[in-house]
Amino acid sequence: MATEEGAETTSPLDDVMEDIRRELVRRVAADDRETNRDIYDALEDE
């Protein structure tokens, strides 16, 4: 749904879904860093 200015309005559900997406991305990134800790450490030492 668009307003007169052309900006989209968001519903409370959209806001919740965005929060969930953000948290999932954060958790996956944290898990990836932990799983590949030796690679990240090696890159920092270069």
N, C-alpha and C positions, 0 to 999 in steps of 0.2 A: 504494500500500500504506500502510495507516495503523497506527500503534502504539496501545497502550491509551490513551494521553493524547490521541489524536486528531490528533497531528502526523504529517505525511507524512514517510516516509523517502526519501532521494534516493540514486540509484545513482551510481557514478562517471561513467557516461555522462551523466546529468542535470547533474552538476557541469561536465563538459566543454562540454556544449551551452550552459549558462548563461554560461560564459566566452566562448564564441564569439559568442553574442548580444551580450554586453556590449561586446566588441571591435568588432563590426560597427556598433553604435550609436555608439560613440566615433568610428569612422572616418567614418561618414556625417555626423555632426555637425561634425567638423573640416572635411570637404570642403565642407559647406554654408556654414560660416563663411568659408572661403577664397573660394568662388564668389561669395558675396554680401558680400564685404568692404566694398564702398562703402556698402551699406545699413547694415551694422553701424556703420561709422565715422560715418555721418550721424546715426544714432540716438544715438550717444555724444555728439555735438556739440550736441544739442538741450538 
